[in-house]
Amino acid sequence: MPEDNNKHLSSNEDSSLFNEWTLDVQQLSSDKENLLNHKAKPKPHKKSFSNSHNQQQELIPFTDNIQSDEHLFFSQQGIQPKLIKQLKRGQIIIDDRLDLHGLKQQQAQVVINEFIEQQVELAHRCAIIIHGKGTGSYSQYPVLKNLTFHQLKTHPMVLALASAQPCDGGTGALYVLFKRIA
């Protein structure tokens, strides 16, 4: 019996010592957004479409044969290297996001154009477009990823784009940097 009391006493001493050391400790918030002082991520846009609207716009032909796990990058000439590095690292505040999951090729093309116009009107600097990796695609290449890359790199209001960091979708999403209108 005396041995059990000694173990119990040392356990109580440990608890007292622990309580003494942690008396001034404050619990941190588990909200990563607050800890990093970032703006909350906007919810992705999703649109519904009627078939008549889809058939009005012709598909953009593209010849890119991008694989689902391929990292993408495009930049117009004259963009500062520091800005490109920030874009690739996901260090530019994302003003808005668009999710293309579940859209057909024609629908995605229309939505991307509308989204870019909206971003420019709102004077947004950077957005993320989630196209997915296309692993369930009927084609040997990810259709929406190829379409998105081609459409963005040929759009006059897009300065640069880069595959997202893993926390933002990795090779299934693109950071897009827009021109500023003076």
C-alpha positions in Angstrom: 0.0 0.0 0.0 2.7 2.5 0.8 4.2 2.1 -2.6 0.9 3.1 -4.3 0.7 6.2 -2.2 4.2 7.2 -3.3 3.3 6.8 -7.0 0.1 8.8 -6.4 2.1 11.6 -4.7 4.6 11.9 -7.5 1.7 12.0 -10.0 0.1 14.8 -8.0 3.4 16.6 -7.8 3.7 16.3 -11.6 0.2 17.7 -12.1 0.9 20.6 -9.7 4.1 21.4 -11.5 2.4 21.2 -14.9 -0.4 23.4 -13.8 2.1 25.9 -12.4 4.0 26.1 -15.7 0.9 26.4 -17.9 -0.9 28.9 -15.7 -0.2 31.8 -18.1 -0.7 29.9 -21.3 -3.5 31.1 -23.6 -5.2 28.9 -26.1 -4.5 29.9 -29.7 -7.2 30.1 -32.3 -7.2 27.1 -34.6 -8.5 29.2 -37.5 -5.5 29.4 -39.9 -7.0 32.3 -41.8 -7.0 34.5 -38.7 -3.5 33.4 -37.7 -2.1 34.3 -41.1 -4.1 37.5 -41.4 -5.4 36.5 -44.9 -8.7 37.4 -46.4 -11.2 34.6 -46.2 -11.3 32.5 -49.4 -14.2 33.4 -51.5 -16.7 30.7 -52.4 -16.3 29.3 -55.9 -18.7 30.4 -58.6 -20.9 27.8 -60.1 -23.4 28.6 -62.9 -26.2 26.7 -64.5 -26.8 26.7 -68.2 -29.5 26.2 -70.7 -28.7 24.1 -73.8 -29.6 26.9 -76.2 -26.9 29.2 -74.6 -24.3 26.4 -74.8 -24.8 25.9 -78.6 -24.3 29.6 -79.5 -20.6 29.7 -78.9 -18.2 27.7 -80.9 -15.6 25.6 -79.2 -12.0 27.0 -79.1 -9.8 24.5 -80.8 -6.7 23.8 -78.8 -3.7 21.6 -79.5 -2.1 21.5 -76.1 -1.7 18.0 -74.9 -1.3 18.7 -71.2 -1.2 15.8 -68.8 -3.3 15.8 -65.6 -0.2 16.0 -63.3 1.7 18.6 -65.4 2.5 21.9 -63.8 1.6 24.9 -66.0 3.0 28.4 -66.4 2.5 31.2 -68.8 3.5 34.9 -68.6 3.4 37.7 -71.1 6.6 39.6 -71.7 7.5 42.4 -69.3 6.1 40.9 -66.1 8.5 41.5 -63.2 10.3 38.3 -62.0 9.3 39.1 -58.4 5.6 39.1 -59.3 6.0 35.9 -61.2 7.7 34.2 -58.2 4.9 35.5 -55.9 2.2 34.1 -58.3 3.9 30.7 -58.5 4.2 30.5 -54.7 0.6 31.5 -54.2 1.6 34.6 -52.3 -0.8 37.0 -54.1 -4.1 37.5 -52.4 -6.8 35.6 -54.3 -9.7 37.9 -54.9 -12.1 35.3 -56.3 -12.3 31.7 -57.5 -14.1 29.8 -60.1 -14.8 26.0 -60.0 -15.4 24.3 -63.4 -16.1 20.8 -62.0 -19.0 19.2 -63.7 -19.1 21.6 -66.7 -19.0 20.5 -70.3 -16.4 22.0 -72.6 -18.7 24.6 -74.1 -20.1 25.6 -70.8 -16.6 26.0 -69.3 -15.5 28.2 -72.2 -18.5 30.6 -71.7 -18.0 30.7 -67.9 -14.3 31.4 -68.1 -14.9 34.4 -70.5 -17.6 35.8 -68.2 -15.4 35.2 -65.1 -12.5 37.1 -66.7 -14.7 40.0 -67.7 -16.1 40.2 -64.2 -12.7 40.1 -62.6 -11.5 43.0 -64.8 -14.6 45.0 -64.0 -14.1 44.5 -60.3 -10.4 45.5 -60.6 -9.4 42.1 -59.1 -5.7 41.4 -59.4 -5.6 37.6 -58.9 -8.1 34.7 -59.0 -8.0 31.0 -59.0 -9.7 28.8 -61.5 -10.2 25.2 -60.5 -10.4 23.0 -63.6 -9.7 19.6 -62.0 -7.1 17.1 -63.0 -9.3 15.4 -65.6 -8.5 11.9 -64.4 -12.1 10.8 -65.2 -12.0 12.4 -68.7 -13.2 10.5 -71.8 -10.1 11.8 -73.5 -6.5 10.7 -72.9 -5.9 14.3 -71.9 -7.7 16.4 -69.3 -10.2 18.4 -71.4 -11.0 21.2 -69.0 -7.4 21.6 -68.0 -6.3 21.9 -71.6 -9.2 24.2 -72.5 -8.6 26.5 -69.5 -4.9 26.8 -70.1 -5.3 27.6 -73.8 -8.2 30.1 -73.2 -6.3 31.9 -70.5 -3.0 32.2 -72.2 -4.7 33.7 -75.3 -6.9 36.1 -73.4 -5.7 39.7 -73.7 -6.6 40.5 -70.0 -4.5 37.7 -68.6 -0.9 38.7 -67.7 0.2 35.4 -66.2 -0.9 32.1 -64.9 0.6 29.3 -62.9 -0.4 25.9 -61.4 -1.7 26.4 -57.9 0.1 25.3 -54.7 -1.1 21.9 -53.3 -3.2 23.6 -50.6 -5.2 25.4 -53.4 -5.7 22.5 -55.7 -2.2 21.8 -57.1 -2.2 20.8 -60.8 -6.0 20.9 -60.8 -6.1 24.7 -60.5 -4.5 27.8 -61.8 -3.6 31.1 -60.3 -4.5 33.8 -62.8 -3.0 37.3 -62.8 -5.1 40.0 -64.5 -4.2 43.3 -66.2 -5.1 46.4 -64.4 -7.2 48.9 -66.3 -6.1 52.5 -65.6 
